[in-house]
Amino acid sequence: MVKSKNPYITILLQGCLFWFWKTLQPRMQLQVVLLLMMMVMVQAEGLMVLEMFQ
């Protein structure tokens, strides 16, 4: 998930993400997941377009 040189920072980040996830409402969780999926798709399409133009 979140990788870092320092294992303590990684654990801290994962703890913060888990707490943040727990405090969100279920509907908000779904919106966050959809937003992340959209961002990944946009990045993938952007990379494909860049490769086409090279």
N, C-alpha and C positions, 0 to 999 in steps of 0.2 A: 504494500500500500504506500506508505510514506517511508522513504529510505533516507538515511543520513549517516555521516561518518561516525557521529556519536550515538551509541545505542540509547542513552538516556533521553536525548532529544527526540529520537524516533518514538520511544515509549510515551513521552510527554505529548507529542503531536497526535498519536493514535488515541490517547486518553481524552484529549481535547475534542477530537473529531467524534469520538463515541459519545461524550457528554453532549456535544452540540446536536448530534443525531437524536439522542434520547429526549432533548428538550423540544425538538420540533414536533409539530402536529403531524399526524399521518398524511394529511393532504399536502402539507408543506414538504414532507419527505418525498412524496411522489413528484412534486414540482422540481425539487432539487435533482432527483434522479434524471428526470426528463431534460433538465437544463444541462447536466453533465453529459448526457448522451448526445444532445445537440452540439455541444462544444466539441466533443470527440469527432463527431461526424463532419463538422465544419473544418476541423484541423485536417482530417484525413482527405477531404475533398480538396482543400487548399494544397496539400502535398501532391496530390495526383495532378492538379492543374499545373503546379510548378514543374513537375517531372515532364509533363507534356510540352511545356514551352522550352525546356532545356535542349 
